[in-house]
Amino acid sequence: MTRSSAPGKVYLFGEHAVVYGEPAVPCAIERRARVEVQRRDDGRLRVNAEDLSLDGFTVEYGATADSQPDVDVPESLVTAATQYVDGAIEQVREVTGAEDVGFDVTIESDIPLGAGLGSSAAVVVAAIDAATRELGVALDTDDLAERAFRTEYAVQEGQASRADTFCSATGGAVRVEGDDCRSIEAPDLPIVIGFDGGAGDTGELVAGVRGLRDEYEFAADTVEAIGDVVRNGEQALADGDLAELGRLMDFNHGLLSALGVSSRSLDAMVWAARDAEAYGAKLTGAGGGGCIVALDPTDETETALSFTPGCENAFRAELADTGVKQLE
């Protein structure tokens, strides 16, 4: 039996635009997915989702493509518990050469599903790490991140970027631009997160931005403007200038809202954070619902969010300096 954990993330800047080759800066946070795997000899997968911020469940099914789980839960949960795990195990079988091996897989996570905090990336990274180690193979971080990206890319039908999986594998703050992924220095960021209890449809939101970008030249310019915000944000991050970081986060949220990926609850939380005199605030992830991220070293933003209609939970999140790690 082998256990690994991997962190979730927030985007300081760049979601959606990163799909079109613009840079993005996500940061790993100490909200983690934990995956336990144990080898079995019958080629089957048994996936036990202990806690995905929703009701837990267990499914067991064969390893062939036409062997589908029979379970009475929403399709989105089946996808979370099977497609990402299937893809991760496919990568494990490829890299180890153990084509017929099966696993018992148990997933625990304190990262809300679909909320913009990188839940699927963390599950995939931790699953590949744990399963390869269970078979006596230890992947280096770059190979692990690449294989996790391939899994997300396949499940999300070509709409994934390398940002989430690279950040989860390496930890800390990272810069992603196309295939170029690297760690960057970041100060101790006073991150506050507000969660509306919902989840946007990532595929639908990404497709919506693509449609706007294809139809209107100014929408394409908006995507490029997000890239310019990121480049300015990198310098502010290097300088440790929290005031400038916040100002640029506000800009980034406005551009994302113009692209139609914000929501009433996300906007309400962003404005609550700004009214509480946070340095800045923006949605994080695909949008449509889920989470906002704010920078505030005081308790004011967390307090304000806790009284904001539509905000289900507000909490502080430390930067995760370590990415994927093996658990005892």
Secondary structure, 3 states (H helix, E strand, C coil): CEEEEEEEEEEEECCCHHHHCCCEEEEEEEEEEEEEEEEECCCCEEEEEEECCCCCEEEEECCCCCCCCCCCCCHHHHHHHHHHHHHHHHHHHHHHCCCCCEEEEEEEECCCCCCCCCHHHHHHHHHHHHHHHHCCCCCCHHHHHHHHHHHHHHHCCCCCCCHHHHHHHHCCEEEEECCEEEEECCCCCCEEEEECCCCCCHHHHHHHHHHHHHHCHHHHHHHHHHHHHHHHHHHHHHHCCHHHHHHHHHHHHHHHHHCCCCCHHHHHHHHHHHHCCCCEEEECCCCCCCEEEEECCCCHHHHHHHCCCCCCEEEEECECCCCCEEEC
